[in-house]
Amino acid sequence: MSYTQLAGARVPIRMWADPASVDEGAMRQLHNVATLPWIKGLAVMPDVHYGKGATVGSVIAMHGAVCPAAVGVDIGCGMSAVKTSLTANDLPGDLSRLRTKIEQAIPVGRGLHASPVEPGRLHGFPLAGWSGFWKRFEGIADAVKFRAERAAQQMGTLGSGNHFVEFCLDESGAVWLMLHSGSRNIGKELADFHIGQAQKLPHNQGLVDRDLAVFVADTPQMAAYRNDLFWAQEYAQYNRAIMMALFQDVVRKEFKKARVTFEPVISCHHNYVAEERYDGMDLLVTRKGAIRAGAGDLGIIPGSMGTGSYIVKGLGNAASFNSASHGAGRRMSRSAAKRAFTARDLAEQTQGVECRKDAGVVDEIPAAYKPIEQVMDQQRDLVEVVAKLKQVICVKG
């Protein structure tokens, strides 16, 4: 489909979703965002749903300003995937051992490594920039510096919520490794700190929603936020790279006879800020629950833990600020899902997938998400499908 355009206070709201399917709270947030004095464009992805301040599934382009809540509190959250030389025929009938090995290698939930992972011991890990990255920790907000040890031990860990590690098959039977995570607790604390700082600034006092507080260009507060934001985005990228290296090590050990090889890793943020140019203007483009989909850009759009995911290639649609959805998107809140479904429902909806099927992850049940096929259909002018994947193992926090 092409987009539907709705009137907004300062910019039109371009929607790659049926407006009638968007709940009242999310629609109100979109109209609130369109009132911001600095806004130059707003694109809404088909997985749009209610969030903090700004909806998840929105792309906001501003000139000379950035809204921390429009990035999301998990700064740099995103996806990584890699195709392997394994096929479905290489897999054992019982996948429980492989799932256990993955969970042993990659801490999940609130878990962390007993000591920081040494990237030098990981096969093929890109070490360039690693020492400089940690040195820049000295320059982030004083309010979170006491988290240095925790941040080091959480590097290479999954977290909880909708984060996952998956073993997938594509339609040809090739095995893919996939994972979803972000900047862990350090990213959240930086986001919370800066949202609080922005809300105190005089220019934000008249906004329709205090969660839409922004930093403006050429101020110390903006400089501090940009510094911490880009550091946290890099943390998230390293976090996924370490987990993927640990995941690959597990696969090498479990399939020694197959001598597994891996294609280049595909990686993309979906909660982040990028400096991009549109219509001759330098803009700060915030993607909250959206990936970059410039012409030829490879991206990953996951469904839920019982459906499947897509590897995609961007079509470079400037109307969406070269963006696409980050996933299926929730159709009900976590609390609503827990009220509506049971562990038995979860087991039924994840048949054929080696995964947790207990009450602790009922809020991640596939029925709590929009149908991924519908979401993909609504963005045919944003991306083309490279591969369709179906998980056979899903590790959740």
Phi, psi and omega in degrees: 000158169269178184274159172258135182252124176250152178287136175233165186301313183244333178221154174291154178258109181269120187242123172264035178219156176288116182307328181292340181270353183270127185292162187300320181296316179294319180296321177297320178297320179297316178293326176297315180300322182291352178270349185297132184299337186265356188286140178240350178183151180217119177241136186244125184275161183293347178265018185302138171202167186302140178219194178272113181077290178251149179295153164286139182089033178229147178242118187241121179254123180232153178253118176073018180202158175213142182253112182302323180290340178277357173268327186099156184280342174264079184302132176078006178305143182185197188233153169222145179209150178213137176274139181249173176276356178286156173231173180303329181292342180277348188276144175286161178294324180254117184264004185295322179298317180296318177300317180298318180296322177296315181294331177287328183277328184239109178301139181241172181061229178271008182295155176216167178286144179301325174217155183304140177293136176265106184301333181299338180268358182267135183296118173074012181288133180285104185279342182304125178090352184298310182293322179294325178300311181290330178295326180289347175302330180298339183260004180276175186308133179302330185298339182244003185296335179292351180269011185304312183294317180296318180298322179292321181282337177275349177296120183092029178232158191274313190089195185232207181067231182269010177286148183202162168237131184228149172250118190234161173239138173270181187291344177268356181094003177286145180271134175239148170253137183217146175209159185222117177194177184222223188264015173056206187292326183295323177293319179296317182293323176295318179297311180300318180299312185286328174299317178297320179295317181296323183294341180274346187286140184304321185290350180260001188288338183259011183289153181290338179217119184297339177288352177265015179305139184239162165257144180247156186300153175063036174233154178300325181294320177295317180299318180294318180294314180302318179301311183287323178301308184291330175294315181294323177297322178290322176303313181299320180294317177295321180301314179293323181296320179292316178300318180295322177295320177295319179298314180297323178298318177301314182295319178301317182290322183283339181234050184304316184297332183280345182048065188296137171241160185231139173283171178302143181286135172265131182219140178208137171285155167223011169224091187195175177239139176226147175271115183222160184243127178223137178052040177074013183236135176280121184236156170261112184259119180259122175248112178247102187074043177206148178251158172286135181226049174295164183305118178088351179295129174275138180217175183228127179235101182276155172265231178248183187287358178234004185252272182173183184216168182230135165267129187230164174236129183293148179259355177069050180273107184295334180297332179261012188055044178052053185228164174210174183293161180260355182172198180286325182083140181286143173250353172213152182292167178297317181294321179294322179295321179294327178285326188274335188231161179240173177299328178295319176300317180299315180299320180293321184278351178241028177302137179085358178247128175280107185197173172295141179226031184257173184298337182294342180237020179298330179294349177258011182303141182308324182294346177280353182248158175291153177297121185298326179297322179293317179300317179294322180296327183283353181233036179297337179268006179251323182217159168243147183280129176265318180206144174252128184245149173230126183286145172245340172227136175225116178261123179244158177280000000 
